[in-house]
Amino acid sequence: MAGGLGPFYHGSREDFDEFTLEHAGRSTDRASNGALGVWCTPYRDFAAEYAADGGVLYEIMAPDRAAYHMTIDELRHLDNTLGFQPSVDEEVAAYDAYRRKLIRSGYGRIDVYEVNGSVDNIIILEPEAIEIVARHRFEMEQAPAPAMR
């Protein structure tokens, strides 16, 4: 990907060939805010925690598009506002509407700023624009130790 950003990392228990938001926020163990986009990180070990127990660690590149700078407090406020809809489908729709609004405003990702100023989470708003560069499948005994950040 010419002019792309990364590498970033995304850990998942699922093995797939392309990113999509089709199932984001709809399974019982995932937050509805997954409908904002594809959550990734610049930290390989952090993403590997999500690939434990037979999952896959994806190394990805993303298009170099404008970043919406969101503090962790703003994300918490967004979750408190959008994350308490009457149904999961309504929550997913609310996050998706917010994602589409950011895209219409020219943003391609959300950089989530932690209290200390670091960016540990990046949310790519358009999954179809992500390029998978490499993948690593974790066997049950390869579960990574918790990352120190």
Backbone bond lengths (Angstrom), bond angles and torsions (degrees), N, CA, C in turn:
res aa  C-N    CA-C-N  psi(-1)  N-CA   C-N-CA  omega(-1)  CA-C   N-CA-C  phi
1 M - - - 1.452 - - 1.527 108.11 -
2 A 1.294 117.37 110.04 1.458 121.69 179.57 1.524 109.31 -69.46
3 G 1.325 116.40 130.89 1.447 120.36 177.95 1.521 113.97 74.38
4 G 1.329 117.75 15.47 1.450 120.95 -178.80 1.511 112.40 -81.56
5 L 1.326 114.66 163.66 1.457 122.05 176.61 1.515 109.54 -105.21
6 G 1.292 115.44 147.00 1.450 120.54 176.32 1.507 110.16 140.10
7 P 1.300 117.34 -169.71 1.457 123.65 8.40 1.524 111.89 -77.19
8 F 1.322 113.61 149.85 1.447 122.87 169.65 1.522 106.21 -118.16
9 Y 1.319 116.08 166.72 1.454 121.06 -176.76 1.521 110.03 -130.06
10 H 1.332 114.55 143.24 1.456 122.11 178.37 1.518 107.18 -136.56
11 G 1.327 116.83 123.61 1.457 121.15 177.59 1.516 110.26 -102.85
12 S 1.324 116.25 140.68 1.454 120.84 -178.54 1.519 110.20 -149.49
13 R 1.324 115.99 152.31 1.458 119.73 171.66 1.514 110.84 -81.42
14 E 1.332 117.10 -8.62 1.464 122.28 -177.90 1.527 110.37 -102.32
15 D 1.326 115.82 147.86 1.462 122.88 175.47 1.525 107.18 -107.60
16 F 1.326 116.82 122.99 1.452 120.81 -177.85 1.524 109.95 -147.38
17 D 1.321 116.68 166.24 1.462 122.46 -177.05 1.521 113.78 -101.32
18 E 1.333 117.07 -17.26 1.459 120.43 177.91 1.523 109.11 -150.44
19 F 1.315 114.80 154.54 1.457 120.10 179.96 1.519 110.62 -85.05
20 T 1.321 115.43 143.25 1.460 123.06 177.26 1.525 107.90 -151.89
21 L 1.310 116.08 158.64 1.465 120.20 175.63 1.527 111.66 -102.41
22 E 1.322 116.33 13.65 1.461 121.43 -175.38 1.529 113.02 -52.33
23 H 1.333 117.14 -40.65 1.466 120.20 -176.89 1.527 112.40 -108.97
24 A 1.318 117.91 6.07 1.466 121.52 -175.50 1.517 111.61 -59.37
25 G 1.331 114.53 128.72 1.458 120.10 175.36 1.509 115.62 75.29
26 R 1.322 118.24 5.55 1.469 119.59 -174.81 1.527 114.58 -107.28
27 S 1.304 117.07 -5.68 1.463 117.12 176.66 1.526 108.44 -95.66
28 T 1.292 116.36 159.28 1.459 120.42 -171.00 1.515 113.95 -67.45
29 D 1.321 119.19 -22.34 1.463 119.85 -175.95 1.529 112.95 -106.75
30 R 1.303 117.69 15.49 1.461 120.22 178.82 1.522 109.29 -124.36
31 A 1.313 115.30 147.99 1.464 120.22 179.97 1.524 110.38 -78.32
32 S 1.309 115.39 148.36 1.462 120.50 177.76 1.516 111.70 -63.25
33 N 1.342 117.70 -23.23 1.463 118.97 179.94 1.527 112.18 -66.53
34 G 1.314 117.76 -3.80 1.460 121.07 171.01 1.521 111.61 -63.19
35 A 1.328 116.83 -19.52 1.459 121.20 177.83 1.532 112.05 -74.17
36 L 1.336 117.09 -7.02 1.468 119.61 173.79 1.522 110.88 -67.12
37 G 1.319 116.61 -32.01 1.457 121.08 -176.86 1.510 109.45 157.60
38 V 1.318 116.20 -166.22 1.458 121.69 -179.85 1.522 108.96 -88.95
39 W 1.318 115.25 118.27 1.463 121.55 179.63 1.526 108.57 -80.75
40 C 1.323 115.57 129.78 1.465 120.39 177.27 1.522 108.38 -144.87
41 T 1.302 115.70 177.48 1.460 121.89 -175.71 1.530 109.45 -148.36
42 P 1.330 117.25 154.63 1.465 119.19 173.37 1.532 111.95 -79.30
43 Y 1.336 117.19 -3.99 1.461 121.74 -175.48 1.526 111.49 -103.79
44 R 1.317 115.52 111.14 1.467 121.82 -177.37 1.529 111.81 -57.38
45 D 1.339 117.34 -47.66 1.460 120.89 -176.77 1.524 112.38 -64.48
46 F 1.322 116.57 -34.64 1.467 120.87 178.07 1.527 109.49 -63.79
47 A 1.328 117.31 -48.22 1.470 121.14 179.45 1.524 111.15 -65.78
48 A 1.336 117.07 -33.94 1.467 120.95 -178.53 1.524 111.75 -61.85
49 E 1.341 117.75 -27.37 1.461 120.55 177.40 1.535 111.00 -59.24
50 Y 1.326 117.05 -32.47 1.465 121.70 -178.96 1.533 112.03 -82.46
51 A 1.328 116.58 -9.65 1.458 121.20 179.65 1.526 111.94 -101.61
52 A 1.313 116.81 5.04 1.462 120.73 -177.91 1.527 110.87 -61.50
53 D 1.315 114.99 163.13 1.471 122.44 175.29 1.519 113.00 60.71
54 G 1.314 116.65 47.48 1.456 120.63 174.30 1.509 114.93 90.48
55 G 1.317 118.40 10.74 1.456 121.96 179.82 1.520 113.07 -83.78
56 V 1.322 115.36 -169.79 1.463 121.72 -176.09 1.527 109.27 -127.84
57 L 1.322 115.21 135.18 1.455 122.04 173.12 1.519 107.22 -101.18
58 Y 1.339 116.16 120.64 1.463 122.28 -179.60 1.520 109.74 -101.82
59 E 1.320 116.27 130.96 1.456 121.51 168.72 1.524 105.49 -98.02
60 I 1.329 116.34 125.61 1.461 119.24 -172.56 1.527 111.66 -131.15
61 M 1.312 114.39 159.86 1.458 123.41 170.18 1.525 106.75 -119.27
62 A 1.319 115.47 146.87 1.467 120.74 -179.81 1.520 109.03 -125.98
63 P 1.313 117.29 154.65 1.460 119.55 178.14 1.527 110.93 -63.42
64 D 1.303 115.64 148.02 1.461 121.57 179.91 1.532 108.46 -83.69
65 R 1.314 115.27 83.01 1.464 121.80 179.97 1.521 109.04 -118.07
66 A 1.307 116.44 164.70 1.462 121.89 -177.32 1.523 111.19 -56.62
67 A 1.335 115.22 142.79 1.460 121.49 178.99 1.516 110.21 -105.04
68 Y 1.330 115.23 133.29 1.453 120.68 169.77 1.523 106.06 -85.01
69 H 1.319 117.58 123.28 1.461 122.00 -178.58 1.524 108.81 -89.33
70 M 1.326 115.78 114.02 1.461 121.94 -176.99 1.524 108.87 -121.17
71 T 1.315 117.33 126.99 1.459 119.73 175.70 1.528 109.11 -76.62
72 I 1.308 115.65 159.94 1.460 120.00 178.15 1.531 110.17 -61.54
73 D 1.332 117.19 -33.36 1.470 119.93 177.03 1.524 111.26 -66.70
74 E 1.327 117.22 -38.73 1.467 120.64 177.06 1.530 110.21 -64.76
75 L 1.344 116.92 -38.86 1.464 120.22 177.47 1.531 110.09 -63.82
76 R 1.323 117.00 -43.28 1.472 120.13 178.48 1.529 110.44 -61.32
77 H 1.337 116.34 -41.98 1.465 120.32 178.28 1.540 110.33 -63.03
78 L 1.331 115.71 -43.06 1.468 120.11 178.08 1.530 110.16 -60.19
79 D 1.335 116.20 -44.82 1.466 120.37 178.69 1.533 111.37 -62.02
80 N 1.335 116.49 -39.42 1.467 119.81 178.83 1.522 111.89 -69.41
81 T 1.324 116.88 -27.56 1.456 121.50 -179.79 1.528 111.86 -83.70
82 L 1.344 116.02 -48.95 1.463 120.24 -174.45 1.524 113.65 -93.11
83 G 1.317 117.11 -22.36 1.454 121.05 -171.73 1.505 116.34 -83.35
84 F 1.322 117.81 6.11 1.459 119.90 -178.47 1.526 110.78 -125.12
85 Q 1.318 115.63 51.56 1.460 121.48 177.24 1.527 108.41 -85.33
86 P 1.324 117.77 164.62 1.473 121.05 -177.78 1.532 114.39 -60.96
87 S 1.334 117.95 -25.41 1.468 119.83 179.96 1.523 109.56 -143.03
88 V 1.328 115.92 161.75 1.464 121.10 177.77 1.519 110.08 -60.29
89 D 1.340 117.36 -41.93 1.468 119.56 179.91 1.527 111.61 -60.83
90 E 1.330 116.96 -37.16 1.469 119.85 178.25 1.521 111.43 -70.65
91 E 1.344 117.02 -35.46 1.469 120.41 175.11 1.520 110.21 -63.30
92 V 1.324 116.28 -48.66 1.470 120.92 179.49 1.528 109.68 -58.40
93 A 1.317 117.64 -43.46 1.468 121.29 179.84 1.523 111.08 -63.33
94 A 1.332 117.84 -38.14 1.465 121.03 179.71 1.531 110.93 -66.56
95 Y 1.326 117.44 -44.85 1.472 120.50 176.90 1.523 111.02 -64.73
96 D 1.328 116.85 -40.43 1.457 120.36 179.74 1.534 110.94 -63.88
97 A 1.316 117.55 -39.17 1.472 121.11 177.53 1.534 110.20 -63.09
98 Y 1.324 116.49 -40.38 1.470 120.60 177.91 1.536 109.94 -64.20
99 R 1.341 116.48 -43.50 1.470 122.02 178.47 1.526 110.04 -59.47
100 R 1.316 117.62 -46.90 1.468 121.85 -179.16 1.533 111.55 -64.18
101 K 1.320 116.64 -35.87 1.472 120.69 176.56 1.533 109.99 -62.24
102 L 1.328 116.96 -43.46 1.466 119.90 178.27 1.531 111.07 -63.93
103 I 1.317 117.54 -41.72 1.466 121.32 178.44 1.527 109.83 -61.51
104 R 1.325 117.64 -45.50 1.475 121.09 178.40 1.533 111.48 -61.25
105 S 1.329 116.37 -27.26 1.467 121.13 179.11 1.527 112.04 -84.76
106 G 1.336 116.79 1.75 1.466 120.84 175.36 1.515 116.09 97.39
107 Y 1.331 117.66 6.78 1.464 120.31 -179.43 1.527 111.19 -90.05
108 G 1.330 114.93 146.64 1.449 121.17 177.27 1.513 113.57 -113.15
109 R 1.341 115.49 -12.68 1.462 119.02 -179.35 1.524 109.33 -159.26
110 I 1.321 114.70 164.68 1.457 122.48 172.20 1.525 106.60 -115.05
111 D 1.325 117.36 124.36 1.458 121.82 170.87 1.521 106.69 -96.86
112 V 1.330 117.12 118.76 1.460 121.80 -177.75 1.535 108.49 -94.37
113 Y 1.321 115.39 114.49 1.467 122.09 -178.04 1.520 110.38 -90.55
114 E 1.327 114.89 121.87 1.458 121.35 177.25 1.537 109.24 -73.99
115 V 1.329 116.60 171.64 1.461 121.94 -179.11 1.537 111.08 -57.39
116 N 1.336 116.80 -36.66 1.467 120.75 -178.76 1.529 113.07 -81.60
117 G 1.327 117.82 2.50 1.461 121.88 177.92 1.518 114.96 92.15
118 S 1.330 117.50 -5.60 1.472 119.62 179.79 1.533 109.87 -78.99
119 V 1.323 114.95 156.80 1.464 121.22 175.32 1.527 106.83 -110.37
120 D 1.327 116.18 99.02 1.460 121.41 -179.01 1.519 111.77 -94.12
121 N 1.329 117.32 -23.12 1.463 122.29 -179.41 1.519 110.45 -126.81
122 I 1.316 114.70 135.13 1.456 122.73 176.45 1.521 105.69 -126.77
123 I 1.317 116.92 133.17 1.456 120.95 -179.15 1.523 107.56 -113.12
124 I 1.325 116.79 112.20 1.461 122.05 178.76 1.529 107.20 -81.69
125 L 1.330 116.64 121.33 1.462 120.95 -171.74 1.522 114.20 -77.78
126 E 1.325 117.06 -25.01 1.470 120.87 -178.03 1.528 109.42 -120.67
127 P 1.328 116.77 92.20 1.458 121.07 -175.11 1.525 114.06 -56.37
128 E 1.338 117.06 -34.04 1.467 120.07 -178.12 1.530 112.17 -64.71
129 A 1.327 118.11 -14.77 1.465 121.90 -179.53 1.528 112.32 -89.82
130 I 1.321 117.68 -3.42 1.458 121.93 -177.97 1.525 110.47 -81.68
131 E 1.319 115.31 136.21 1.461 121.37 175.03 1.526 108.39 -107.00
132 I 1.319 117.06 123.53 1.461 121.23 174.52 1.524 107.49 -81.90
133 V 1.325 116.18 117.58 1.463 121.80 -177.75 1.531 110.51 -90.60
134 A 1.332 116.13 -40.15 1.467 120.75 -179.27 1.517 108.48 -156.20
135 R 1.316 115.64 159.45 1.465 121.43 175.29 1.514 108.61 -141.03
136 H 1.322 114.07 148.60 1.458 120.89 178.67 1.522 108.00 -135.27
137 R 1.331 115.80 119.91 1.464 120.92 179.34 1.531 108.37 -87.68
138 F 1.336 114.90 131.82 1.452 121.14 177.83 1.519 109.47 -95.85
139 E 1.304 115.85 127.00 1.458 120.51 172.63 1.527 107.37 -79.91
140 M 1.305 116.61 164.33 1.462 121.01 -176.60 1.525 111.80 -52.29
141 E 1.322 118.20 -42.09 1.460 120.77 -176.66 1.532 113.11 -80.54
142 Q 1.322 117.48 -4.57 1.462 121.32 -179.81 1.514 112.84 -95.51
143 A 1.300 118.08 12.53 1.461 119.50 -177.79 1.517 109.57 -55.89
144 P 1.325 117.96 125.23 1.457 120.91 -176.98 1.511 111.74 -71.16
145 A 1.323 114.65 150.98 1.457 119.79 174.46 1.518 109.12 -71.34
146 P 1.318 117.79 152.98 1.474 119.26 178.80 1.533 110.86 -53.93
147 A 1.323 115.68 136.19 1.466 121.49 -178.36 1.514 111.34 -75.32
148 M 1.287 115.37 145.12 1.460 121.76 173.31 1.511 107.15 -101.78
149 R 1.331 117.02 117.41 1.468 120.74 -179.70 1.506 109.32 -114.87
